């Protein structure tokens, strides 16, 4: 996995499945997000919304404030990248 593929969940387009790489423990939101199920390795996807934002986390959905998404670092899943590439053609 290249470092360039890692970005915050706040900058992830809707409906692109991603995997959580880490949470910024310096953020005031990290502990809240961990309690809500955000952990390294979990699959997430931004579904809709501006503020709040609906996010699928593993098999559940949660509404989060947009400011909370910035502390979640993710990378796009390979299958999602391949699907997006096919759609772009």
C-alpha positions as CSV (number, residue, x, y, z in Angstrom):
1,X,0.0,0.0,0.0
2,X,1.5,3.3,-1.0
3,X,1.4,6.3,1.3
4,X,-0.3,8.4,-1.5
5,X,-3.3,6.0,-1.3
6,X,-3.9,7.0,2.3
7,X,-6.2,10.0,2.9
8,X,-8.8,11.1,5.4
9,X,-12.4,9.8,5.4
10,X,-13.5,13.4,5.0
11,X,-11.9,13.6,1.5
12,X,-13.3,10.2,0.4
13,X,-16.0,10.4,-2.4
14,X,-19.4,8.8,-1.6
15,X,-19.9,5.1,-2.3
16,X,-16.2,4.2,-2.4
17,X,-15.4,1.4,0.0
18,X,-12.3,2.0,2.1
19,X,-10.4,0.4,4.9
20,X,-9.5,2.3,8.1
21,X,-5.7,2.5,8.3
22,X,-5.5,4.5,11.6
23,X,-7.2,7.1,13.7
24,X,-5.5,10.3,14.7
25,X,-5.2,9.8,18.5
26,X,-4.4,13.5,18.9
27,X,-8.0,14.3,17.8
28,X,-10.7,14.9,20.4
29,X,-13.0,12.6,18.3
30,X,-10.7,9.5,18.2
31,X,-12.1,7.9,21.4
32,X,-15.7,8.6,20.4
33,X,-15.1,7.0,17.0
34,X,-13.4,3.9,18.5
35,X,-16.4,3.4,20.8
36,X,-18.7,3.6,17.7
37,X,-16.7,0.8,16.0
38,X,-14.0,2.6,14.0
39,X,-10.9,0.6,14.3
40,X,-7.9,-0.3,12.1
41,X,-8.9,-2.7,9.4
42,X,-12.6,-2.0,9.4
43,X,-14.4,-1.4,6.1
44,X,-16.1,2.0,5.8
45,X,-18.0,3.9,3.2
46,X,-19.4,7.4,3.1
47,X,-23.1,7.0,2.0
48,X,-24.6,10.5,2.0
49,X,-25.0,13.8,3.6
50,X,-23.1,17.0,4.2
51,X,-23.4,17.4,8.0
52,X,-24.3,15.0,9.4
53,X,-22.7,12.4,7.1
54,X,-24.1,8.9,7.0
55,X,-21.2,6.4,7.1
56,X,-21.3,2.6,6.8
57,X,-18.9,1.1,9.3
58,X,-18.5,-2.7,8.9
59,X,-22.2,-3.9,8.9
60,X,-23.8,-0.9,10.6
61,X,-24.5,2.7,9.7
62,X,-23.8,5.8,11.8
63,X,-24.4,9.5,11.3
64,X,-21.3,11.6,12.1
65,X,-20.4,15.3,12.1
66,X,-18.2,16.1,9.1
67,X,-15.5,17.5,11.4
68,X,-15.1,14.0,12.9
69,X,-14.2,12.4,9.6
70,X,-10.9,14.2,9.4
71,X,-9.2,12.0,12.0
72,X,-10.0,8.8,10.3
73,X,-7.3,7.8,7.8
74,X,-8.3,5.3,5.1
75,X,-7.2,3.7,1.9
76,X,-9.5,2.6,-0.9
77,X,-10.1,-1.1,-1.2
78,X,-8.7,-2.7,-4.3
79,X,-12.1,-3.9,-5.5
80,X,-13.5,-0.4,-5.1
81,X,-10.6,1.1,-7.1
82,X,-11.1,-1.5,-9.9
83,X,-14.8,-0.8,-10.0
84,X,-14.2,3.0,-10.2
85,X,-11.7,2.5,-13.0
86,X,-14.2,0.4,-15.0
87,X,-16.9,3.0,-14.5
88,X,-14.6,5.8,-15.7
89,X,-14.0,4.1,-19.0
